[in-house]
Amino acid sequence: MTRRLLSVAGIVIAGTVLLTGCGAFGVSSSSPAVDPGVGPDTGWEMPEEGGAESDGSDASGGAPQVSVDEDRAVIISGSVSMRAGDPLRIADAVSDAAQARGGTIDRRAEGASTDFEPAWASLTVRVPAAEVDGLLDALRGLAEVTTLDLGEQVVTNEVRDLEVRVAASRASVERLTELLETAADTETLLEVEAQLTQRTSELESLLSQQRSLEELVAMSTIEVQIRSTGVEGPTGTPSFWDGLVAGWQGFLVWGATFLFGLGQAVPALVILAIVGLLAWLLIRRIVRRMPSRAASVQADPVGNPVASRSTE
């Protein structure tokens, strides 16, 4: 009996211990988790990993949204071919249309109609990028547009890179200028001056590149070629009459050239004729005097003294 009571008491005690342990484990597992962002003892908020507040990111940890289209830099260039009855007049109209939109004409070449080539005109037009569409519409209204080739070159990265490099170079020049004012010895002064000269030259080169790139972005370049609608001049194989006419025209040109040269040579020929006449008269006079002298020499022979003595 005593053993049974002890066994039952042991079983009850063991069951009580097991139930108490399970209850404690259930309470600890079902309790709310501690916020990792709050310190267990101090209660101050711990900084998040990645430095969201320091780098300007939003609460979700992503990078701030940047509008790329607002800073998009594009160089627009192309060519337009046109046909017109009077290319020279259309070239004037194209120039007026470009200047009316704030553009300029960088180059213009033209040729009038000849016997073997029709009239033509070529223009290099530069207009603001916002006026390219308006200029193309104006060109279509002036004459027939046969070909159109227009392209865009995105240089956004180049523009931003130059901006960063210019800012860094300008800051370097400013720091070197401050060091130059506070240089303690001559050696430091000379070294700072050399560095300042080099950085200033680099800054000027970067600024020149930046201005050139900004100009290309601001002003678009369009090559305009204008040709005549009709081809003038000879067609087919030249005939005998064409050769005869060409030969006669060549003879007239040669004759006119000969007469022109003869007219230029007349004054010189007159002077040469006078000089030649004087020279001929002088030579003739010298020649006439030579026989008289020979005759006088023959008339007075020299006597032989030996012969005269033998005769005596």
PyMOL commands that set and color helices and strands:
alter all, ss='L'
color gray80, all
select helices_A, chain A and resi 2-30+69-71+87-100+129-142+156-181+186-218+240-299+305-311
alter helices_A, ss='H'
color red, helices_A
select strands_A, chain A and resi 74-84+104-111+120-128+144-154+219-228
alter strands_A, ss='S'
color yellow, strands_A
deselect
rebuild
show_as cartoon
